[in-house]
Amino acid sequence: MIQFNLLPDVKIEYIKTRYRKRLIMFISAIITAACLAIFVILFLFVRVNQTREIKNLDKDIKTNVTKVQSIQDLDKILTIQNQLNSLPELHDKKVVASRLSDYLTKITPNQATISDVAVDFEGSTMTITGNAVDIIVINKFVDTVKFTEYKVAGSDSSQKAFKNVVLASYTIPDGTGSSDKAAYSITFSFEPAIFTQVATENNQEAVTLTVPKITSTRSETEKPANLFESQPQKKEGQ
C-alpha cells in the first residue's frame, strides 16, 4: 500500500510542537502540584508542630530559670570572684582551738587538775571534768569561771567570757582510801568571740582573759603543777 503525506512540512512541525507543549505543561502541572503539596506539608509542620515544640521549650526554660533563680545566693555560687572574696570571711570565722590550752591554764586553780575536756564549738558549750584537793577549791574554780572576762584586741570594753556556769556533779573523799581528792564536773557556755580570728598588730594578743583574784591559778605561779591528770581508778568492790 502506498501512502502519501499531503500535509506540508510546516503543518507537521506545528503538530509536533503542540504535542510537546501539552506534554511539557502536563509534566509541569504534576511537578507544580507535587511542590505545592510539599510546601503545604512543610508549612503545616512549621506552623503547627514547630510552634508547639517552641512553646514547650519556652515553658521548660521558664520552669528551669525559676528553679535556678530560687537558689539562694546564686551569684555567689556561680561567680569565681565572689568565691574568692568569701575566703577572708570564712577565714575570719574559723575556730582558733589552739587558744583552749592557754584559757584552761589561766582559769584552773593550781590545786585542781583536769582529766577530760569536751568542747562543742557549734553550740558554744564546754564541760570540764577533773579532780581537786577539796570542795573549796572546786567552788573557787566555779566562781573563777563565772567571773572571768575577755577583751578583744582593739576594743576597750570587757565582757563575761563564760555563762550558765553549773557544777554538774562532784564527789568528795569518802575516807576509804579509794581516792584522796574530790572529783568535779563543770558545764558552761562560752562566747564564740574568744575562739574567732582577730587581726592584731605588734604581736598583740587577739583575745585577753581577765581572771578574778579568787584563787591562785597556774598562770600566776612560778612552778605550776601539771594541769592534766587522769581520774583515779576505783578499787574493786568499791
C-alpha positions in Angstrom: 0.0 0.0 0.0 1.3 3.4 -0.9 0.6 6.4 1.5 1.0 10.0 0.5 1.6 12.7 3.2 -0.3 15.6 1.8 0.4 17.9 4.9 3.0 20.4 4.4 6.2 20.3 6.5 5.2 23.4 8.4 1.9 21.8 9.5 3.6 18.7 10.6 6.2 20.7 12.7 3.3 22.6 14.2 1.5 19.4 15.3 4.7 18.1 16.9 5.4 21.3 18.7 1.8 21.4 20.1 2.2 17.9 21.3 5.4 18.7 23.1 3.8 21.8 24.6 1.0 19.8 26.0 3.4 17.1 27.4 5.6 19.8 29.0 2.5 21.5 30.5 1.3 18.2 31.9 4.6 17.4 33.4 4.9 21.0 34.8 1.5 20.7 36.3 2.5 17.4 38.0 5.7 19.0 39.3 3.8 22.1 40.5 1.3 20.0 42.3 4.0 18.0 44.0 5.8 21.1 45.0 2.6 22.7 46.3 1.9 19.5 48.3 5.4 19.6 49.8 5.0 23.3 50.6 1.7 22.7 52.3 3.2 19.8 54.4 6.2 21.9 55.3 4.0 24.9 56.1 1.8 22.8 58.4 4.9 21.3 60.0 6.5 24.7 60.8 3.3 26.4 61.8 1.8 23.6 63.9 4.5 21.2 65.1 7.3 23.6 65.4 5.2 26.2 67.2 4.1 23.6 69.7 7.7 22.5 70.2 8.8 26.1 70.7 6.1 26.7 73.3 7.1 23.5 75.2 10.7 24.6 75.1 9.8 28.1 76.3 7.8 26.5 79.2 10.7 24.3 80.2 13.1 27.2 80.0 10.9 29.3 82.2 10.4 26.5 84.7 14.2 25.8 84.9 15.0 29.5 85.1 12.6 29.9 88.0 14.1 26.9 89.7 17.6 28.2 89.3 16.7 31.7 90.4 15.1 30.3 93.6 18.6 29.1 94.7 19.8 31.4 97.5 23.0 33.4 96.7 23.2 32.0 93.2 25.5 34.7 92.0 27.9 33.9 94.8 27.9 30.3 93.9 28.4 30.8 90.2 30.9 33.6 90.3 34.5 32.6 91.0 35.4 36.1 92.1 32.7 36.0 94.7 34.0 32.7 95.9 37.5 34.2 96.2 36.1 37.2 98.0 34.4 34.9 100.5 37.6 33.2 101.6 38.7 36.0 104.0 35.3 35.9 105.7 35.5 32.2 106.1 39.0 32.5 107.5 37.8 35.1 110.0 35.1 32.7 111.1 37.5 29.8 111.6 37.7 28.5 115.1 41.1 29.0 116.8 41.0 25.9 119.0 44.7 26.4 119.9 43.7 29.0 122.5 41.9 26.4 124.6 45.0 25.2 126.4 46.0 28.8 127.3 42.5 29.5 128.6 42.4 26.4 130.8 45.8 27.3 132.2 44.5 30.8 133.2 41.2 29.7 134.8 42.2 26.4 136.5 43.3 26.7 140.2 46.7 25.4 141.0 45.2 22.8 143.4 42.9 21.4 140.7 43.6 19.2 137.7 41.7 18.3 134.5 41.1 14.8 133.3 38.7 15.5 130.4 37.5 18.5 128.4 34.5 18.3 126.0 34.1 21.3 123.7 31.2 21.9 121.3 32.2 24.8 119.1 28.9 24.8 117.2 26.8 25.0 120.4 29.5 27.1 122.3 29.4 24.8 125.3 32.1 23.2 127.3 32.4 20.5 130.0 35.4 20.2 132.3 36.0 17.1 134.4 38.8 16.6 136.8 40.0 16.4 140.4 40.7 19.0 143.2 42.2 18.9 146.7 38.8 19.6 148.2 35.3 21.0 147.6 36.5 24.5 148.5 38.9 24.6 145.5 36.1 23.3 143.3 33.8 26.1 144.4 36.5 28.6 143.8 37.1 27.1 140.3 33.4 27.6 139.5 33.4 31.2 140.7 36.6 31.9 138.7 34.9 30.6 135.5 31.8 32.7 136.3 33.6 36.0 136.7 36.2 35.6 134.0 36.0 38.4 131.4 37.6 38.8 128.0 38.6 41.7 125.8 39.2 41.5 122.1 42.2 43.3 120.6 41.3 46.9 119.6 38.3 47.0 122.0 38.3 49.0 125.3 35.3 47.1 126.9 35.3 43.8 128.6 32.6 41.2 128.7 31.8 38.0 130.5 33.6 35.1 128.8 31.5 32.3 130.2 27.9 32.0 131.0 25.5 29.4 132.6 28.3 28.0 134.7 27.0 25.0 136.6 28.7 22.5 138.9 27.1 19.5 137.3 28.5 16.9 139.7 31.1 16.4 142.4 32.3 13.8 144.8 34.4 14.2 148.0 36.9 11.7 149.5 34.9 9.0 151.4 37.8 8.1 153.7 38.0 4.5 152.3 41.3 5.2 150.5 39.8 4.9 147.0 40.7 8.5 146.3 42.2 11.3 148.4 40.8 14.0 146.0 37.5 15.5 145.2 36.1 15.0 141.7 34.1 17.5 139.8 32.3 18.2 136.5 31.6 21.8 135.4 29.5 22.7 132.4 29.1 26.2 130.9 28.7 28.1 127.7 31.4 30.4 126.3 31.3 33.4 124.0 32.3 32.4 120.4 34.4 35.5 120.1 37.1 34.1 122.3 37.8 31.4 119.6 37.5 33.6 116.5 40.2 35.1 114.3 41.1 38.6 115.1 43.5 40.9 113.2 46.2 42.2 115.5 49.2 44.5 115.3 52.6 44.3 117.0 52.1 40.7 118.2 49.2 41.8 120.4 47.1 39.0 121.9 43.9 38.6 119.9 41.8 37.9 123.0 42.8 38.6 126.6 41.2 36.8 129.5 40.9 38.7 132.8 40.7 36.2 135.7 39.4 37.3 139.1 41.7 37.0 142.0 39.7 34.4 143.8 42.3 31.7 143.9 45.8 31.2 142.6 45.8 29.7 139.1 48.6 28.1 137.1 49.3 31.3 135.1 50.1 33.1 138.3 52.5 30.6 139.9 56.2 30.2 139.0 56.2 26.4 139.1 52.6 25.3 138.4 51.6 21.7 138.9 50.5 19.6 136.0 47.3 20.8 134.5 46.0 17.5 133.2 45.7 14.3 135.3 43.8 11.1 134.8 40.9 10.2 137.1 42.0 7.9 139.9 40.9 4.3 139.5 38.5 2.8 142.0 39.4 -0.3 143.7 37.4 -3.5 143.1 34.4 -3.8 145.4 34.1 0.0 145.9 
